[in-house]
Amino acid sequence: MMMKSDAPKLLTLGFDLDTWDGYGARVPITTDISLTTNSHILVCGMSGSGKSYYENALFSKLVLADPHGEFYFADYKSEDSFAYLRSCPHYYAYKNTLQALDAVYARLNARQSGEDESSNPITLIWDEYMANVLSLVNEDKKAAAVVMNKVSEILLLGRSLSVRLITTMQRPDAIAFPAGSRLNYGIVVALGAAIKSIYEMLLPDFMEQVKGRVFGQGEGVALLQGSQLHFIKVGTVQDFERMRQICVKALS
């Protein structure tokens, strides 16, 4: 039987944007990612929003917060931003992204059945998930449905079985999240220029707070557990080489 600790594990998502702009002060926006909380993360943003930069930084912070965690990285577009990860055993690019999903899904099932009694966090980071699913839909709708159902199951059961999903994309259209599974993300981050349709999908109850806000690269909105809205600014990575070493080690 898996034993879980109630001790909070804080992940810094960014810094309070208004305090940064108004006073030049860095006030961190943190969220609890301990095993008792919903720590599935959805990150969206159009090209030029700073999404890939943020993803790299977030990955390294997750590793530091979960030093005993197990990590998998699915990189559908095989972007240069993640080229340094390509030799890692738990890195899966383009057509191989589904292997990462299958590996994590198998662990979820093993824990659910009691075959796997471990409780260390397992995290799947899936870059450009939306583009990956749309490509699958065009190729084979039945196979795509199987993939989306596995993702939905991870989102639904992951919290109780210590399995976390992080997906990044430009637009989180409902087609890739059957049966409303998009609502099962505890942490939602939208970066870059405000696009009304994205906010309507992700932040329907907070449109008035977001209305009129203008976000530049590396700036945006974070919604925590569906109730706590923050405006954030992504900090600058001070040591890129260390960040990369942390991520490479996690995937090795």
Secondary structure, DSSP 8 states (H G I E B T S, - for coil): ---------EEEEEEEHHHHHHH----EEEEE-STTS---EEEE--TTSSHHHHHHHHHHHHHHH-TT-EEEEEETT--GGGGGGTTSTTEEEGGGHHHHHHHHHHHHHHHHHTS----S-EEEEEETHHHHHHHHHHH-HHHHHHHHHHHHHHHHHHHHHTEEEEEEES---GGGSGGGGGGG-SEEEEESS--HHHHHHH-GGGHHHHTT----TTEEEEEETTTEEEEEE----S-HHHHHHHHHHHT-
